[in-house]
Amino acid sequence: LEYFLTEQQKTIKSLARKIAEEKILPVRAELDEKEEFPRAILKNMADADMFRIFIPEKYDGLGGGCLDLCLVVEELSRVCSGVSVCFAASSLGTYSLIEFGSDELKQKYLPAIASGQKLAAFALTEASAGSDVSGVRTTAEKVKGGYLLNGTKQFITNGGEADMYTVIALTDKARGPRGASAFLVDKGTPGFTFGKKEKKLGIRASATTELVFRNCLVPASNMIGREGVGYVMVMKLLDRSRPGVGAQALGVAQGALEAAVDYTRTRIQFGHPLIAIQTVQQMLADMAIKVEAARLLVYSTARTIDAGVKNFTEESAMAKVFASDTAMQVTTDALQVCGGAGYMKDYPIEKMFRDAKITQIYEGSNQVLRDVIAFELRKRRGKRG
Amino acid sequence: MNIAVCIKQVPGTTKVKIDPQTNTLVRQGIENIINPLDTYAVEEAVRLRERYGGEVIVLTMGPPQADAVLREAISHGADKAVLLCDAAFAGADTLATSYTLARAIARLDNIDLSICGRQTLDGDTGQVAPEISEVLGLPFISYVSKVEEISNGRLRVQRLVEEGYETVEAPLPAVISVVKEINTPRLPSLRGLSRSKSAVIPVWTAADIGADKSLVGLSGSATRVVKIFFPKRESHGEKLSGTLECQVDSLLERLRTAKSI
């Protein structure tokens, strides 16, 4: 399909592909095996201005939109979504600041994010709070000189590796989620340490850790937005970032489809290549249809957001759910048509299969997001303008 | 610290075809690329600018379409580029090419260091860099694998030799040629790509660089390509037979006859 990308978007896409194929492809299996954080690759990406894409021009960025970011994430994920998520998580950790931060705070952090000097992370999840945001227990008590943070965040992407963390904490416990606020916390702030690094099924090149706050004093100037707007900010942020997870899933699915076609073209059984067998052709065709449909939904949602449409909760949930379910189905079928070879670590598909799963889980599980879609559907009584 | 980098557009293949009639490269159907070894020269220049400041100016002599490799160098971090293009430059051998490039470097005026790749993929001579230094009357260091330091108008580098490296110093301005061990060229950047698209690249003719017309192009070339051919590789293998002792004796005798032992 023709997606009518601008010249700049085409440039971004082709440069992201170049990085993926030249820098990530040769090391992806090793990064996955060793659960190694891809420092050198992130440096390559910074040198190529990739971290500038999502930063406004005023702060040394390129002022790109949601679609520009999705194109990068898709291309990187096509080769390794473990690496792409390190990049995407930094944009997630930066977005609240861009949208709600004070100019002073933006001046202090955004140029360093844009140049790739600093990496960011976003911290919401806790042992008691996943899909249920009201379960957040981390507190931020107002004291002289700022706020005192106490609590533990879990499953934080880029944990330990990022230089700055957007942390959601309760400034007013009595008000529950309506008493939540967002803070920017620098790595190295006294009272802020990292807990255990998780061992994961997939996206193993990325780092996932606990963040532990024990009487961690954060200056009041590091609060993003006003007190008590944390919950609203998070909801807005996740609506906006979900097409990015969709793009990640889309990239994984695209990579698996290509690997499956490559393998079935060359694998000879019963005297001809697997791809000449009708059953295999049907499976590959279904995979291709789903991948293209996912791309259409992800790109269109990203464009909707970039066009300045106000409410895109439903579309964004749809893009994420459809693309991630597609990634799981396509990687499953890709592995199936590759048979025993697909199951072996010498081939890339088993990794893609493992990497696909998380996209159905994080930034809103697909079940919760279907609830969200159904809620919107009830509101608009199923009608479309 | 202003640096000139001389690059060349070459056919993107090592399987060159020669037109038997004209003894020139067949360029049809072959994508042109920046000479791979020149990418190390561009990268080193950009790194030196990052260390010492100044500007990186890329030069190439070639047809109008050679503009593409100059833009590519800009996307990888070079600041400016100049295309040396004139019908009078056509048919140049390494001597005439070096003279032309040297004149352009002289015209740029304040160049402290000129960098070339070790050799090109197509011509393969490795002569242009030393010849440029000769024309300019500047010191030349070949096979540079590391630039250690530039201070007080002097350059200290490591140059690869067969069994290790030498550390060499030279006063600036100077000319060096670099080997691929010197760095890993970076990928283009988005800002670089956008600059490379909008960059205005001046085209300099023989008159612009004040070149003596008898020293450029075919008329300035001291060599002529008379014939190009692929050397026939003949191997004279011989299999010895008989018992092991017999074979060893036979081999020893041959080696003695050949005065190898």
Interface residues (C-beta under 8 A of the other chain):
Chain A: Q8 T11 I12 L15 K18 I19 E22 K23 N44 D47 A48 D49 M50 R52 I53 L62
Chain B: R186 L187 P188 S189 L190 R191 G192 L193 S194
